[in-house]
């Protein structure tokens, strides 16, 4: 899987300009549930043409906070957000994170 490290909110703005769907996987490196969800997601992942951003919540919590405010989504960890047409069209957290659900929406 080719993750793009999300380290600055401007990357979200740039991805929105590209008009392609993309998602953000928000992961807490200190949480075993988050690690399990990430591992399960990576094993199932097989999409092409969709940018995949990885957000380390320990280092970049401010980006998660900004996403929560701008897109009116409650901060969760782990959390998967899918963006299309400048909107957050999918939001799942914890055991609800599903590659199959993401794939169906993309």
C-alpha positions in Angstrom: 0.0 0.0 0.0 1.4 3.4 -0.9 0.4 5.7 1.9 1.0 9.5 1.6 2.0 10.9 4.9 -0.4 13.7 5.8 1.8 16.3 7.6 0.2 19.6 6.6 -3.4 20.5 6.1 -2.5 22.1 2.7 -2.2 18.6 1.3 -6.0 18.2 1.8 -6.6 21.4 -0.1 -4.4 20.3 -2.9 -6.1 16.8 -3.1 -9.5 18.5 -3.2 -8.3 20.7 -6.2 -7.3 17.5 -8.1 -11.0 16.4 -8.1 -10.1 12.8 -7.5 -11.5 10.8 -4.6 -9.1 10.3 -1.7 -9.2 9.1 1.8 -7.5 9.8 5.1 -6.8 7.0 7.6 -6.4 8.6 11.0 -4.2 6.3 13.2 -3.0 6.5 16.8 0.3 4.8 17.0 -0.3 4.3 20.8 -3.6 2.4 20.4 -3.9 -1.3 19.8 -7.4 -1.0 18.4 -6.1 1.5 15.9 -3.2 -0.8 15.0 -5.6 -3.7 14.5 -8.0 -1.6 12.3 -5.0 -0.4 10.2 -3.6 -3.9 9.7 -7.0 -5.3 8.7 -7.6 -2.4 6.3 -4.1 -2.8 4.7 -4.6 -6.5 4.1 -7.9 -6.0 2.3 -6.8 -2.9 0.3 -6.7 -3.2 -3.5 -7.8 0.0 -5.0 -6.0 2.0 -7.7 -6.5 5.7 -8.6 -7.4 6.8 -5.1 -5.0 8.7 -3.0 -4.5 7.2 0.4 -3.4 9.6 3.2 -2.1 8.3 6.5 -2.4 10.7 9.4 -0.3 10.0 12.5 -2.6 11.4 15.3 0.2 11.6 17.8 2.3 13.9 15.7 -0.4 15.8 13.8 -3.5 15.9 15.9 -4.1 19.5 14.8 -4.8 18.3 11.3 -7.5 15.9 12.6 -9.0 18.8 14.6 -9.1 20.9 11.5 -10.8 18.1 9.5 -13.4 17.8 12.3 -14.2 21.5 12.2 -14.2 21.9 8.4 -16.1 18.7 7.5 -18.3 18.5 10.7 -17.0 15.0 11.6 -16.3 14.0 15.2 -12.7 13.2 15.8 -12.2 9.4 16.3 -9.2 7.1 16.4 -8.9 5.1 14.3 -11.0 6.8 11.7 -11.4 6.5 7.9 -12.7 9.5 5.9 -13.4 9.5 2.2 -13.6 12.7 0.2 -15.2 13.2 -3.1 -16.4 16.4 -4.8 -15.0 18.5 -1.9 -17.1 16.7 0.6 -16.5 14.0 3.2 -18.8 11.3 1.9 -17.8 8.4 4.2 -16.8 8.4 7.9 -16.1 5.2 9.8 -14.3 4.5 13.0 -13.0 1.7 15.1 -14.4 -1.7 14.1 -16.8 0.0 11.6 -13.8 0.7 9.3 -14.3 -1.5 6.3 -12.4 -1.6 3.0 -15.4 -3.2 1.3 -17.6 -0.4 2.4 -15.1 2.2 1.2 -14.7 0.4 -2.1 -18.5 0.3 -2.7 -18.7 4.1 -2.2 -15.6 5.0 -4.4 
